Structures are given as structure tokens and as C-alpha cells.
Amino acid sequence: MTRSGQPASPQGDEPPPPPGFRWPDGIRAAATFTFDVDAEAAMLSDHPRTVDHLDVVAHQRYGPRTAVPRILRLLDRRGIRATFFIPGWVAEQWPAAARSIRDAGHEIAHHGYLHESVRGMDEATEEQVLVRGLEALDTVLGVRPTGYRAPNWDLNWRTPAIVARHGFRYASNLMDADHPYRLAVGPEPGAASLIELPVHWALDDWEPYNYLPGLTGTGVILSPSVVLERWTLELEALAVEGGLFNLTNHPFVSGRASRAAVLEQLIERAQAIHGLWVATCDEIAAWTEGLDLAPVVHERPSLPAL
């Protein structure tokens, strides 16, 4: 039932899925709850001067120090596994927090090294950052991740090919679909591919919640009840569409007490929707990988001459 008391999808009224796509038998849509464990790296990469600002560094450290344990307790109560995208540097700086996530049975995925935007990097530097993040996750956690999320969702045209070259199964960065799909890493025939798990800014906690004066946010911090309503509407709408609800949270943002409380309410709502599969990113990508899907090719547009 929706919040209005109506079924999330009237029987027989489901929209058709994209060609070749289907969910497992008995499943009509999916939801994945993901956490970008950015800690200090989110500020240090974009605003290096904040290394000298105790107030900013402490704000970011709320994630691994206080929020991660709270989120792990929440997920344990709800009996679900989530996906945690961890920059390599954060794993090195906060090994106990990172290991607690791994030991609780959650998926660990790649999120850069120091949460660097790849925009403006040459190819060699971009690949070096990717490898450094992989090495850190292996050293600290003994994990070889199958998934990649670009810091800030920033991509170059060559980024998918670099990611595929290093054996990743999926990426979660693009905003052009409601369903998982196979992404060709280049326009040439026979190009390698990745599974793409689409995202959107509306399903990211940074915009409604996060504020650091002079660094990020407008200063308008939304009530968790408003955010819960927004996300619940999208959850129910995507359930009707048979799509993927892919929520991005940051422990230092959504791990605060009232925000974590409404996040738990949202998970409860997801678990109550008939036929909704709550799964990790890797589980959803593994299913999609087995489908006979024609790759989606993104070609770089040509600017018209003026």
C-alpha cells in the first residue's frame, strides 16, 4: 500500500520493462541502500585548505566515529545487507570502522582513493588513483571490490573503460535510466561493458542535509520528515515502474540520530512492498549481468560550429 492507502502498483497495470530486462521470478522492482563512507576525504580532496580546520575535520569524522556504528546497528535490526563505497584513504585512516562494515557482512565497493574527482586528470593519473584505491582496500580489508562509484559521480569519457579494464562488474554513476543496464565502455563494436546501476541527485542525502559554511550547502537544512516523504514517494513510484531505487547516503550526513531514525522507517517501508527485492549493488549487478541485454552506447556529442 502507498502512504495514501493504495497499492504500490495496481495488479495488471505494471509498465513494460526495457527490452530484455526482467527481475527474478516473483520480483517486480528492487531497492539498494548504499553508503559513501567519505569521512574527511570529501573535504580534503575538494578543499585542501580544510586540513588546517579542526571544525571541518571533526564534522567529517562523525561518520566513522559515531555514525557507522549506528548505521550498522540499524541495518542489523532490519536484517538487510547494504553496499558501502569506501575511499582507499578512508580505509587506511579508519581501519577499525572499515573492518566493522566488512565483518557485519556488507558489501565493500570502490570510491576513489582520496575521494578525488577525475575531471581534469590525464589517463595515467586517473588509472593510478583507481589502482591505489584497490590496493588500500586489499591491504586493510582483504577485499577486491566488484563495484565502482566515482567520487561526486564525476566521470571522463574514458572512465568506464579504465574501470572495466580492472575487472569491475558494475558501476553506479549515471542518471539516464530507472533500471539497471549494460553499459558499453566505448562506441566501437565489441567494446567491453559494465553493468550500470543508475543514481540521481534526488536520492542523495547530501543536497537536503549537508551544510558547511563556505564549503557546501545553502544553509537550508531540511527536516528528516520532509526527506522521508520525498524518498518514500520515489520508492513507491519506482516500485510501480518496476525500476531500481538506489539510495545514496553518507554516514556523516544521514548517520545523525533523527536522520538515521527516518532512514530505518524508509527501509521498513521498502520491506513492506510486495515483490520489492532489497539487495546489495553486487547482487543486483550479478543478476543483470546474466540477462541478454544489448549494451547502451554513450557517444560524445559534437558541438555545432558557430
Backbone as numpy.savetxt, mean C-alpha at the origin, in Angstrom:
# Nx Ny Nz CAx CAy CAz Cx Cy Cz
-24.87 -5.76 4.37 -25.71 -4.57 4.37 -24.83 -3.32 4.37
-25.24 -2.28 3.70 -24.54 -1.01 3.74 -24.95 -0.26 4.98
-24.33 0.88 5.22 -24.67 1.68 6.38 -26.11 2.16 6.30
-26.67 2.22 5.09 -28.06 2.61 4.93 -29.01 1.46 5.19
-28.45 0.25 5.45 -29.28 -0.90 5.71 -29.57 -1.73 4.49
-28.99 -1.37 3.34 -29.20 -2.11 2.11 -28.02 -3.05 1.86
-28.26 -4.16 1.14 -27.14 -5.06 0.83 -26.03 -4.34 0.10
-24.77 -4.73 0.35 -23.63 -4.09 -0.31 -23.70 -4.29 -1.81
-24.33 -5.33 -2.28 -24.52 -5.53 -3.71 -25.81 -6.30 -3.94
-26.80 -5.72 -4.61 -28.01 -6.47 -4.87 -27.70 -7.71 -5.70
-28.25 -8.84 -5.30 -27.97 -10.09 -5.99 -28.36 -9.97 -7.46
-27.46 -10.40 -8.35 -27.74 -10.36 -9.78 -27.45 -9.01 -10.42
-26.98 -8.03 -9.64 -26.75 -6.70 -10.18 -25.26 -6.35 -10.21
-24.39 -7.35 -10.09 -22.96 -7.09 -10.06 -22.46 -6.66 -11.43
-21.64 -5.61 -11.50 -21.07 -5.20 -12.78 -20.11 -6.28 -13.29
-19.93 -6.40 -14.61 -19.00 -7.41 -15.13 -17.57 -7.02 -14.81
-16.71 -8.01 -14.53 -15.30 -7.71 -14.26 -14.57 -7.40 -15.57
-13.34 -6.90 -15.50 -12.54 -6.71 -16.71 -12.32 -8.04 -17.42
-12.09 -8.02 -18.72 -11.90 -9.27 -19.47 -10.82 -10.15 -18.85
-11.16 -11.41 -18.61 -10.21 -12.38 -18.09 -10.07 -12.39 -16.58
-10.63 -11.39 -15.91 -10.45 -11.31 -14.46 -11.60 -11.99 -13.74
-11.27 -12.68 -12.68 -12.27 -13.21 -11.76 -11.62 -13.42 -10.41
-12.45 -13.42 -9.38 -11.98 -13.74 -8.04 -12.15 -15.24 -7.79
-11.53 -15.77 -6.75 -11.74 -17.19 -6.44 -13.24 -17.50 -6.24
-13.60 -18.73 -6.42 -14.99 -19.16 -6.25 -15.51 -18.72 -4.88
-16.69 -18.14 -4.88 -17.31 -17.68 -3.64 -16.88 -16.29 -3.21
-15.96 -15.68 -3.96 -15.45 -14.35 -3.63 -15.95 -13.36 -4.68
-16.41 -12.20 -4.24 -16.91 -11.21 -5.20 -16.10 -9.92 -5.22
-15.25 -9.72 -4.22 -14.40 -8.52 -4.14 -13.33 -8.81 -3.10
-12.35 -7.90 -2.98 -11.26 -8.12 -2.03 -10.90 -6.82 -1.33
-10.31 -6.95 -0.17 -9.78 -5.82 0.58 -8.42 -6.19 1.14
-7.50 -5.26 1.07 -6.19 -5.46 1.67 -5.85 -4.23 2.50
-5.36 -4.47 3.70 -5.01 -3.40 4.63 -3.49 -3.33 4.72
-2.95 -2.20 4.28 -1.50 -2.08 4.16 -0.99 -0.93 5.02
0.28 -1.05 5.42 0.90 -0.07 6.30 2.29 0.26 5.75
2.54 1.53 5.51 3.85 2.00 5.10 4.59 2.45 6.35
5.60 1.68 6.75 6.28 1.91 8.03 7.44 2.89 7.78
7.10 4.14 7.55 8.09 5.12 7.08 8.97 5.66 8.21
8.42 5.77 9.42 9.16 6.33 10.55 9.85 7.65 10.15
11.09 7.85 10.58 11.77 9.11 10.29 12.08 9.29 8.81
12.18 8.18 8.08 12.64 8.24 6.70 11.75 9.11 5.83
10.45 9.16 6.12 9.54 9.96 5.29 9.91 11.43 5.30
10.42 11.91 6.43 10.84 13.31 6.52 12.29 13.50 6.10
13.16 12.58 6.50 14.59 12.75 6.21 14.87 12.72 4.72
14.11 11.93 3.97 14.38 11.85 2.53 13.93 13.11 1.80
12.75 13.62 2.14 12.22 14.80 1.46 12.71 16.11 2.07
13.02 16.09 3.36 13.42 17.31 4.08 14.64 17.00 4.94
15.82 16.85 4.33 17.00 16.44 5.10 17.32 17.33 6.29
16.91 18.60 6.24 17.21 19.51 7.35 16.54 19.07 8.65
15.49 18.23 8.53 14.78 17.81 9.75 15.60 16.86 10.61
16.75 16.41 10.13 17.63 15.59 10.97 18.03 16.37 12.22
17.98 17.71 12.16 18.33 18.56 13.30 17.13 18.98 14.13
15.93 18.48 13.79 14.71 18.93 14.46 14.15 17.80 15.32
14.39 17.88 16.61 13.93 16.83 17.53 12.42 16.64 17.45
11.68 17.73 17.32 10.22 17.62 17.32 9.72 16.79 16.14
10.32 17.00 14.96 9.90 16.26 13.77 10.32 14.79 13.88
11.55 14.55 14.31 12.04 13.18 14.42 11.20 12.39 15.42
10.87 13.01 16.56 10.06 12.32 17.56 8.66 12.04 17.03
8.09 12.98 16.28 6.77 12.77 15.67 6.77 11.51 14.81
7.82 11.33 14.04 7.90 10.17 13.14 8.18 8.88 13.91
8.89 8.99 15.01 9.22 7.80 15.79 8.02 7.23 16.54
6.93 7.97 16.57 5.70 7.43 17.17 5.30 6.13 16.48
5.59 6.04 15.17 5.22 4.84 14.42 5.81 3.58 15.00
7.14 3.41 14.94 7.71 2.16 15.47 7.67 2.05 16.99
7.71 3.18 17.70 7.76 3.09 19.17 6.40 2.74 19.77
5.34 3.37 19.29 4.04 3.27 19.96 2.97 2.65 19.08
2.95 3.03 17.79 1.84 2.64 16.93 1.93 1.20 16.44
3.13 0.75 16.08 3.25 -0.61 15.55 2.72 -1.64 16.55
3.10 -1.59 17.84 2.51 -2.55 18.78 0.98 -2.46 18.84
0.44 -1.26 18.81 -1.02 -1.11 18.85 -1.66 -1.73 17.62
-1.08 -1.48 16.45 -1.64 -2.02 15.21 -1.56 -3.53 15.19
-0.46 -4.08 15.67 -0.34 -5.55 15.71 -1.39 -6.16 16.64
-1.66 -5.51 17.76 -2.70 -6.02 18.65 -4.06 -5.96 17.95
-4.31 -4.87 17.25 -5.58 -4.70 16.52 -5.76 -5.80 15.49
-4.73 -6.03 14.69 -4.82 -7.06 13.65 -5.00 -8.44 14.25
-4.35 -8.68 15.38 -4.50 -9.96 16.04 -5.93 -10.16 16.54
-6.52 -9.10 17.08 -7.91 -9.21 17.53 -8.85 -9.53 16.38
-8.58 -8.94 15.22 -9.46 -9.15 14.07 -9.10 -10.42 13.30
-7.97 -11.03 13.62 -7.60 -12.29 12.99 -7.24 -12.17 11.53
-6.61 -11.05 11.13 -6.23 -10.89 9.73 -4.74 -10.65 9.60
-4.23 -10.98 8.42 -2.85 -10.64 8.06 -2.87 -9.39 7.19
-1.88 -8.55 7.37 -1.76 -7.31 6.60 -0.42 -7.30 5.89
-0.22 -6.30 5.05 1.05 -6.11 4.34 1.71 -4.85 4.85
2.97 -4.96 5.26 3.74 -3.83 5.78 4.87 -3.53 4.80
4.83 -2.36 4.21 5.88 -1.89 3.30 6.91 -1.14 4.14
8.14 -1.68 4.22 9.14 -1.15 5.14 10.38 -0.69 4.38
10.74 0.59 4.45 12.03 1.02 3.89 13.18 0.29 4.58
14.20 -0.04 3.81 15.32 -0.77 4.37 15.98 -0.07 5.54
16.14 1.25 5.43 16.76 2.03 6.51 15.96 1.92 7.79
14.62 1.92 7.67 13.77 1.81 8.86 13.97 0.44 9.51
14.06 -0.61 8.70 14.32 -1.93 9.28 15.65 -1.95 10.04
16.66 -1.27 9.50 17.96 -1.22 10.17 17.90 -0.43 11.47
17.16 0.69 11.47 17.09 1.55 12.65 16.17 1.00 13.72
15.14 0.25 13.30 14.13 -0.25 14.22 13.96 -1.76 14.03
15.03 -2.53 14.25 14.95 -3.97 13.97 13.93 -4.71 14.83
13.77 -4.31 16.10 12.82 -5.01 16.95 11.39 -4.80 16.46
11.06 -3.58 16.04 9.72 -3.31 15.52 9.49 -4.09 14.23
10.49 -4.07 13.34 10.35 -4.79 12.08 10.19 -6.30 12.32
10.96 -6.85 13.24 10.86 -8.28 13.52 9.53 -8.63 14.18
8.99 -7.71 14.97 7.69 -7.99 15.59 6.61 -8.11 14.54
6.71 -7.34 13.47 5.76 -7.44 12.36 5.91 -8.79 11.67
7.15 -9.13 11.35 7.41 -10.43 10.72 6.95 -11.58 11.60
7.28 -11.52 12.88 6.97 -12.64 13.78 5.48 -12.78 14.03
4.71 -11.72 13.81 3.26 -11.80 13.94 2.61 -12.41 12.70
3.41 -12.75 11.69 2.90 -13.44 10.52 2.44 -12.55 9.39
2.79 -11.27 9.42 2.36 -10.36 8.37 3.36 -10.33 7.21
2.88 -9.91 6.07 3.74 -9.82 4.89 4.64 -8.59 5.00
5.90 -8.76 4.64 6.87 -7.67 4.55 7.11 -7.37 3.08
6.99 -6.11 2.69 7.22 -5.72 1.30 8.18 -4.53 1.25
8.66 -4.24 0.05 9.73 -3.26 -0.19 9.15 -1.86 -0.35
9.85 -0.88 0.25 9.39 0.51 0.18 10.58 1.47 0.12
11.53 1.11 -0.77 12.71 1.94 -0.90 13.72 1.67 0.20
14.77 2.47 0.23 15.76 2.36 1.31 15.51 3.46 2.34
15.71 4.73 1.95 15.42 5.86 2.86 14.14 6.57 2.40
13.20 5.82 1.90 11.93 6.39 1.41 12.20 7.46 0.34
13.13 7.14 -0.56 13.54 8.12 -1.58 12.56 8.14 -2.75
12.24 9.31 -3.23 11.55 9.42 -4.51 12.55 9.09 -5.62
12.12 8.29 -6.59 13.02 7.94 -7.68 13.01 8.99 -8.79
12.12 9.96 -8.70 12.07 10.98 -9.73 13.39 11.75 -9.76
13.94 11.90 -10.96 15.19 12.62 -11.12 16.42 11.75 -10.96
16.26 10.50 -10.52 17.41 9.59 -10.41 17.76 9.03 -11.78
19.06 8.78 -12.02 19.42 8.01 -13.20 19.15 6.53 -12.93
19.19 5.71 -13.96 18.80 4.31 -13.81 19.69 3.57 -12.84
20.99 3.82 -12.89 21.91 3.10 -12.01 21.64 3.42 -10.55
21.38 4.69 -10.25 21.10 5.08 -8.87 19.78 4.48 -8.39
18.77 4.51 -9.26 17.47 3.94 -8.90 17.60 2.45 -8.58
18.37 1.73 -9.39 18.54 0.31 -9.13 19.35 0.08 -7.87
20.34 0.93 -7.62 21.15 0.79 -6.41 20.29 0.96 -5.16
19.37 1.91 -5.18 18.47 2.12 -4.04 17.58 0.90 -3.82
17.05 0.35 -4.91 16.21 -0.84 -4.81 16.99 -2.00 -4.18
18.20 -2.23 -4.66 19.02 -3.33 -4.15 19.40 -3.10 -2.68
19.70 -1.86 -2.33 20.06 -1.58 -0.94 18.89 -1.87 0.00
17.68 -1.54 -0.44 16.50 -1.87 0.36 16.32 -3.37 0.50
16.52 -4.11 -0.60 16.43 -5.57 -0.54 17.45 -6.15 0.43
18.66 -5.67 0.35 19.73 -6.20 1.21 19.42 -5.94 2.68
18.87 -4.77 2.99 18.56 -4.44 4.38 17.47 -5.35 4.92
16.42 -5.59 4.13 15.34 -6.46 4.58 15.84 -7.90 4.77
16.76 -8.31 3.92 17.32 -9.65 4.06 18.18 -9.75 5.31
19.04 -8.74 5.54 19.94 -8.77 6.68 19.18 -8.73 8.01
18.21 -7.84 8.11 17.50 -7.63 9.37 16.43 -8.69 9.61
15.73 -9.07 8.53 14.54 -9.91 8.68 14.65 -11.28 8.04
15.67 -11.48 7.20 15.75 -12.74 6.47 14.61 -12.90 5.49
14.14 -11.79 4.93 12.97 -11.78 4.05 13.37 -11.30 2.66
12.89 -12.01 1.65 13.00 -11.55 0.27 11.58 -11.18 -0.18
11.24 -9.90 -0.21 9.85 -9.52 -0.49 9.45 -9.79 -1.93
8.16 -10.03 -2.12 7.61 -10.22 -3.46 6.93 -8.97 -3.97
6.73 -7.97 -3.09 5.99 -6.77 -3.48 6.78 -5.50 -3.32
6.45 -4.53 -4.14 7.15 -3.23 -4.15 6.13 -2.10 -4.18
6.31 -1.15 -3.30 5.55 0.11 -3.33 6.55 1.26 -3.35
6.47 2.08 -4.36 7.40 3.20 -4.47 7.10 4.24 -3.40
8.13 4.77 -2.73 7.89 5.89 -1.83 7.16 7.02 -2.54
6.12 7.51 -1.90 5.26 8.57 -2.47 4.53 8.13 -3.73
4.62 6.84 -4.08 4.06 6.34 -5.34 4.69 7.03 -6.55
5.91 7.54 -6.40 6.62 8.20 -7.49 7.31 7.15 -8.37
7.10 7.23 -9.68 7.68 6.27 -10.61 8.29 6.98 -11.80
9.36 6.42 -12.32 9.84 6.72 -13.66 9.25 5.70 -14.62
9.33 5.97 -15.90 8.82 5.00 -16.88 9.58 3.68 -16.83
10.84 3.74 -16.42 11.65 2.51 -16.38 11.48 1.75 -15.07
10.84 2.35 -14.06 10.77 1.73 -12.74 10.18 0.32 -12.77
9.05 0.08 -13.44 8.51 -1.29 -13.43 9.49 -2.33 -13.97
10.26 -1.96 -14.99 11.23 -2.92 -15.55 12.33 -3.23 -14.54
12.79 -2.24 -13.79 13.80 -2.48 -12.77 13.25 -3.40 -11.69
12.01 -3.15 -11.29 11.38 -3.96 -10.25 11.23 -5.41 -10.72
10.74 -5.59 -11.94 10.57 -6.94 -12.48 11.91 -7.66 -12.61
12.95 -6.92 -12.98 14.28 -7.53 -13.16 14.79 -8.15 -11.86
14.31 -7.64 -10.74 14.78 -8.16 -9.44 13.79 -9.15 -8.83
12.92 -9.70 -9.66 12.13 -10.84 -9.25 10.88 -10.56 -8.45
10.42 -9.33 -8.42 9.19 -9.03 -7.68 7.98 -9.58 -8.43
6.99 -10.01 -7.67 5.73 -10.51 -8.24 4.78 -9.36 -8.56
4.74 -8.36 -7.66 3.73 -7.32 -7.82 4.27 -5.96 -7.40
3.54 -4.94 -7.84 3.76 -3.57 -7.40 2.40 -3.00 -7.02
2.43 -1.93 -6.22 1.18 -1.31 -5.77 1.39 0.20 -5.79
1.18 0.79 -6.98 1.55 2.19 -7.17 0.60 3.00 -8.05
-0.13 2.37 -8.94 -0.84 3.09 -9.99 -2.32 3.27 -9.63
-2.96 4.23 -10.31 -4.30 4.67 -9.93 -5.27 4.64 -11.11
-5.11 3.64 -11.98 -5.88 3.64 -13.22 -6.91 2.52 -13.30
-7.18 1.83 -12.18 -8.10 0.70 -12.24 -8.69 0.42 -10.86
-9.79 -0.34 -10.85 -10.41 -0.80 -9.61 -10.07 -2.25 -9.30
-9.49 -2.96 -10.27 -9.17 -4.37 -10.12 -7.66 -4.57 -10.29
-7.10 -5.61 -9.68 -5.73 -5.98 -10.00 -5.59 -6.30 -11.49
-4.40 -6.06 -12.04 -4.19 -6.36 -13.45 -2.72 -6.68 -13.70
-2.45 -7.22 -14.87 -1.08 -7.51 -15.28 -0.53 -6.29 -16.02
0.59 -5.77 -15.55 1.21 -4.57 -16.11 2.44 -4.96 -16.91
2.45 -4.65 -18.19 3.66 -4.82 -19.00 4.67 -3.76 -18.58
5.92 -4.15 -18.41 6.91 -3.19 -17.93 7.46 -2.31 -19.05
7.06 -2.61 -20.27 7.46 -1.79 -21.41 6.54 -2.04 -22.58
6.62 -1.21 -23.62 5.70 -1.34 -24.76 6.10 -2.40 -25.77
7.30 -2.92 -25.69 7.77 -3.87 -26.69 7.03 -5.21 -26.55
6.78 -5.91 -27.65 6.12 -7.22 -27.58 6.90 -8.20 -26.71
6.18 -8.95 -25.89 6.83 -9.93 -25.03 7.52 -9.36 -23.82
7.26 -8.10 -23.50 7.89 -7.49 -22.33 7.49 -8.23 -21.06
8.38 -8.23 -20.09 8.06 -8.81 -18.79 6.88 -8.07 -18.18
6.31 -8.67 -17.13 5.15 -8.04 -16.52 5.17 -8.22 -15.01
4.41 -7.37 -14.34 4.17 -7.43 -12.90 2.66 -7.43 -12.68
2.22 -7.90 -11.55 0.84 -7.69 -11.14 0.76 -6.33 -10.45
-0.17 -5.52 -10.88 -0.38 -4.21 -10.27 -1.62 -4.26 -9.38
-1.46 -3.82 -8.13 -2.57 -3.70 -7.18 -2.85 -2.22 -7.01
-3.88 -1.69 -7.68 -4.07 -0.24 -7.74 -4.37 0.39 -6.38
-4.00 1.66 -6.28 -4.17 2.46 -5.07 -4.88 3.77 -5.44
-5.09 4.61 -4.45 -5.61 5.96 -4.71 -5.38 6.84 -3.49
-5.18 8.13 -3.74 -4.95 9.07 -2.64 -6.12 9.09 -1.65
-7.34 8.85 -2.13 -8.51 8.87 -1.24 -8.48 7.74 -0.22
-7.69 6.70 -0.50 -7.55 5.58 0.43 -6.16 5.58 1.06
-5.69 6.77 1.41 -4.41 6.97 2.08 -4.66 7.88 3.28
-4.13 7.50 4.43 -4.39 8.28 5.64 -3.59 9.58 5.72
-2.58 9.73 4.87 -1.71 10.91 4.96 -2.51 12.19 4.73
-3.35 12.21 3.71 -4.04 13.44 3.33 -5.01 13.93 4.41
-5.87 13.07 4.97 -6.83 13.59 5.95 -6.27 13.85 7.34
-5.16 13.19 7.68 -4.69 13.21 9.06 -3.37 13.95 9.30
-2.44 13.85 8.38 -1.06 14.20 8.72 -0.82 15.70 8.62
-0.13 16.24 9.61 0.22 17.66 9.62 1.51 17.86 10.40
2.48 18.47 9.73 3.70 18.95 10.37 3.92 20.36 9.86
3.89 21.36 10.72 3.96 22.76 10.27 5.15 23.01 9.36
4.85 23.58 8.20 5.89 23.92 7.25 6.43 22.77 6.44
5.93 21.53 6.69 6.46 20.35 6.01 5.41 19.60 5.22
4.26 19.35 5.83 3.23 18.59 5.14 1.88 18.88 5.75
0.83 18.81 4.94 -0.53 19.01 5.42 -0.94 20.47 5.43
-2.26 20.66 5.53 -2.83 22.01 5.50 -3.09 22.57 6.89
-3.03 21.71 7.90 -3.43 22.12 9.23 -4.85 21.74 9.55
-5.61 21.31 8.53 -6.97 20.81 8.75 -6.87 19.30 8.98
-7.06 18.87 10.21 -6.95 17.47 10.57 -8.36 16.93 10.77
-8.75 15.96 9.95 -10.11 15.47 9.99 -10.36 14.57 11.19
-11.61 14.58 11.63 -12.02 13.66 12.69 -11.97 12.23 12.17
-11.52 11.29 13.00 -11.54 9.89 12.56 -12.93 9.42 12.12
-13.99 9.97 12.70 -15.33 9.56 12.29 -15.61 9.97 10.85
-15.08 11.10 10.42 -15.24 11.54 9.03 -14.46 10.62 8.09
-13.25 10.29 8.50 -12.42 9.40 7.68 -13.05 8.02 7.59
-13.58 7.52 8.70 -14.24 6.22 8.68 -15.41 6.22 7.70
-16.20 7.28 7.71 -17.32 7.36 6.77 -16.83 7.35 5.33
-15.79 8.11 5.05 -15.23 8.17 3.69 -14.76 6.80 3.23
-13.99 6.14 4.07 -13.43 4.84 3.69 -14.50 3.75 3.62
-15.48 3.83 4.50 -16.56 2.84 4.46 -17.36 2.97 3.17
-17.64 4.19 2.74 -18.35 4.40 1.47 -17.58 3.77 0.32
-16.26 3.97 0.31 -15.46 3.41 -0.79 -15.39 1.89 -0.69
-15.26 1.37 0.51 -15.26 -0.08 0.71 -16.54 -0.69 0.16
-17.67 -0.14 0.53 -18.95 -0.70 0.10 -19.15 -0.54 -1.40
-18.72 0.60 -1.96 -18.87 0.81 -3.40 -18.00 -0.15 -4.19
-16.77 -0.39 -3.73 -15.90 -1.32 -4.43 -16.37 -2.76 -4.27
-17.01 -3.07 -3.15 -17.61 -4.39 -3.01 -18.70 -4.60 -4.04
-19.51 -3.57 -4.28 -20.54 -3.65 -5.32 -19.91 -3.83 -6.70
-18.81 -3.13 -6.94 -18.14 -3.19 -8.24 -17.32 -4.47 -8.43
-17.14 -5.21 -7.34 -16.31 -6.41 -7.43 -14.83 -6.11 -7.53
-14.42 -4.96 -7.00 -13.04 -4.53 -7.15 -12.17 -4.82 -5.93
-11.05 -4.09 -5.86 -10.08 -4.24 -4.78 -10.05 -2.96 -3.95
-10.32 -3.10 -2.66 -10.18 -2.01 -1.70 -8.77 -2.13 -1.13
-7.90 -1.18 -1.48 -6.49 -1.23 -1.11 -6.18 -0.01 -0.26
-6.20 -0.18 1.06 -6.05 0.93 1.99 -4.59 1.08 2.42
-4.10 2.31 2.34 -2.73 2.61 2.76 -2.75 3.42 4.04
-2.16 2.87 5.08 -2.01 3.58 6.35 -0.53 3.67 6.72
-0.23 4.63 7.57 1.11 4.81 8.10 1.02 4.69 9.61
1.82 3.85 10.25 1.69 3.70 11.70 1.78 5.02 12.47
2.67 5.93 12.06 2.78 7.18 12.81 1.57 8.08 12.61
0.75 7.77 11.62 -0.46 8.56 11.34 -1.69 7.86 11.92
-2.01 6.68 11.41 -3.24 5.98 11.81 -3.07 5.12 13.04
-1.87 5.06 13.59 -1.67 4.29 14.80 -2.02 5.02 16.07
-2.42 6.28 15.97 -2.86 7.02 17.16 -4.21 6.47 17.61
-4.50 6.62 18.88 -5.53 5.80 19.53 -6.88 5.86 18.85
-7.44 7.06 18.65 -8.78 7.14 18.08 -8.79 6.70 16.62
-7.71 6.95 15.92 -7.63 6.55 14.51 -7.53 5.03 14.40
-6.76 4.42 15.27 -6.68 2.96 15.27 -8.03 2.35 15.62
-8.77 3.00 16.50 -10.09 2.48 16.88 -11.04 2.45 15.68
-11.04 3.51 14.86 -11.94 3.50 13.70 -11.41 2.58 12.61
-10.09 2.42 12.54 -9.55 1.45 11.60 -10.05 0.05 11.94
-10.08 -0.27 13.22 -10.61 -1.58 13.62 -12.08 -1.71 13.24
-12.85 -0.62 13.40 -14.25 -0.66 12.98 -14.37 -0.91 11.48
-13.48 -0.31 10.70 -13.50 -0.51 9.25 -13.20 -1.96 8.89
-12.21 -2.55 9.57 -11.89 -3.95 9.32 -13.08 -4.84 9.68
-13.72 -4.54 10.81 -14.92 -5.29 11.18 -15.98 -5.20 10.08
-16.15 -4.00 9.54 -17.14 -3.83 8.47 -16.76 -4.67 7.26
-15.48 -4.67 6.89 -15.03 -5.47 5.75 -15.30 -6.95 5.99
-15.02 -7.41 7.19 -15.22 -8.83 7.50 -16.69 -9.22 7.48
-17.58 -8.24 7.61 -19.02 -8.53 7.63 -19.63 -8.56 6.24
-18.91 -8.11 5.22 -19.45 -8.08 3.85 -19.36 -9.48 3.25
-20.48 -10.01 2.87 -20.53 -11.37 2.32 -19.71 -11.45 1.02
-18.81 -12.42 0.96 -18.04 -12.64 -0.26 -16.85 -11.72 -0.43
-16.52 -10.93 0.60 -15.35 -10.05 0.52 -14.14 -10.79 1.10
-13.11 -10.91 0.30 -11.86 -11.59 0.69 -10.92 -10.57 1.30
-10.59 -10.71 2.57 -9.60 -9.86 3.23 -8.28 -10.62 3.21
-7.29 -10.08 2.51 -6.06 -10.83 2.25 -4.88 -9.88 2.18
-3.67 -10.45 2.18 -2.47 -9.65 1.98 -2.31 -9.32 0.49
-1.45 -8.37 0.23 -1.16 -8.03 -1.17 -0.60 -9.23 -1.92
0.31 -9.97 -1.28 0.91 -11.10 -1.99 -0.13 -12.17 -2.31
-1.06 -12.42 -1.42 -2.10 -13.40 -1.68 -2.96 -13.00 -2.87
-3.30 -11.71 -2.93 -4.12 -11.23 -4.05 -3.32 -11.25 -5.34
-2.05 -10.87 -5.27 -1.20 -10.89 -6.46 -0.98 -12.31 -6.96
-0.79 -13.26 -6.05 -0.58 -14.65 -6.46 -1.81 -15.19 -7.19
-2.99 -14.85 -6.70 -4.21 -15.27 -7.39 -4.27 -14.66 -8.79
-4.03 -13.36 -8.87 -4.13 -12.65 -10.15 -3.09 -13.16 -11.14
-1.92 -13.52 -10.64 -0.84 -14.01 -11.49 -1.26 -15.27 -12.24
-2.15 -16.05 -11.65 -2.59 -17.29 -12.27 -3.69 -17.14 -13.30
-4.17 -15.90 -13.49 -5.22 -15.66 -14.47 -4.63 -15.36 -15.84
-5.38 -15.67 -16.87 -4.93 -15.40 -18.24 -5.35 -13.99 -18.62
-4.55 -13.02 -18.20 -4.87 -11.61 -18.42 -3.93 -11.02 -19.46
-4.50 -10.30 -20.41 -3.67 -9.57 -21.37 -2.97 -8.42 -20.64
-1.67 -8.27 -20.81 -0.97 -7.18 -20.11 -1.46 -5.81 -20.54
-1.56 -4.92 -19.57 -1.85 -3.52 -19.85 -0.53 -2.83 -20.17
-0.51 -2.11 -21.28 0.70 -1.40 -21.71 0.48 0.09 -21.53
1.31 0.72 -20.72 1.30 2.17 -20.59 2.40 2.73 -21.49
2.01 3.51 -22.47 2.99 4.13 -23.36 3.14 5.61 -23.02
4.37 6.06 -23.07 4.64 7.46 -22.77 3.98 8.35 -23.81
3.21 9.36 -23.37 2.54 10.22 -24.37 3.54 11.14 -25.06
3.19 11.54 -26.24 4.00 12.51 -26.99 3.35 13.88 -26.86
4.14 14.85 -26.49 3.62 16.20 -26.38 3.48 16.81 -27.77
2.37 17.47 -28.04 2.21 18.09 -29.35 3.13 19.28 -29.52
3.56 19.49 -30.73 4.39 20.67 -31.02 3.54 21.93 -30.88
4.13 22.96 -30.33 3.41 24.24 -30.18 3.70 25.17 -31.35
